Amino acid sequence: MGMFIPNPDRLQRTDYKPMNWSGEADADRVSISLSADCLRRLLEQQRLHVEDIACLDTTTKANIRQMLLSLIH
């Protein structure tokens, strides 16, 4: 599956309805895996914000912290 690239010539709607893919009543979080390069690019382009990220382990948290520090220098 490729990355969604919006068409600037179209009106974009922001009234998204939550999807319940897992069949559970409370499926408001998903776990995904991204390459470090992809994550860096999304953060640099402000397509993803650090407030939206929850690290699942201490190694990932340390790696993301280092990435964020390198982006501000």
C-alpha atoms as one frame of an Amber mdcrd trajectory, in Angstrom:
protein
   0.000   0.000   0.000   1.419   3.412  -0.908   1.368   6.672   0.957  -1.629
   8.936   0.418  -0.632  12.124  -1.396  -3.403  14.715  -1.374  -4.450  16.401
  -4.578  -4.236  20.172  -3.922  -6.819  20.845  -6.644  -9.557  18.990  -4.767
 -11.448  20.103  -1.709 -10.393  17.958   1.204 -12.928  16.925   3.775 -11.960
  16.515   7.395 -15.102  14.899   8.768 -13.614  11.444   9.230 -15.590   8.691
  10.888 -13.656   6.329  13.121 -13.130   2.839  11.739 -13.550  -0.177  13.967
 -11.260  -2.648  12.218 -10.672  -4.947  15.151 -14.345  -5.506  15.873 -13.852
  -4.256  19.419 -16.027  -1.520  20.835 -13.039   0.693  21.717 -10.591   0.503
  18.771  -9.181   4.034  18.977  -5.466   3.120  18.709  -3.393   1.196  16.190
   0.171  -0.102  16.268   2.250   0.320  13.115   5.874   0.116  12.102   7.628
   2.849  10.087  11.191   3.135   8.960  13.209   5.753  10.828  13.626   7.683
   7.559   9.880   7.788   7.001   9.246   8.935  10.578  11.896  11.656  10.261
  10.364  12.858   7.001   6.843  12.999   8.485   8.099  14.944  11.500  10.174
  17.333   9.366   7.211  18.035   7.079   4.937  18.454  10.107   2.646  15.703
   8.828   3.038  13.940  12.182   3.511  15.595  15.556   5.443  14.227  18.501
   2.335  14.574  20.674   0.686  11.897  18.517   3.394   9.296  19.183   3.357
   6.773  22.029   6.493   4.619  22.278   6.030   0.962  23.117   9.544   0.389
  24.477  12.472   2.346  25.923  14.770   1.745  22.933  12.244   3.266  20.529
  11.672   6.173  22.901  15.422   6.876  23.058  15.761   6.650  19.251  12.866
   9.046  18.670  14.245  11.432  21.294  17.606  11.505  19.486  15.843  12.045
  16.163  13.851  14.968  17.543  16.966  16.540  19.049  18.768  16.264  15.702
  15.825  17.967  13.969  16.041  21.053  16.182  19.816  21.523  15.845
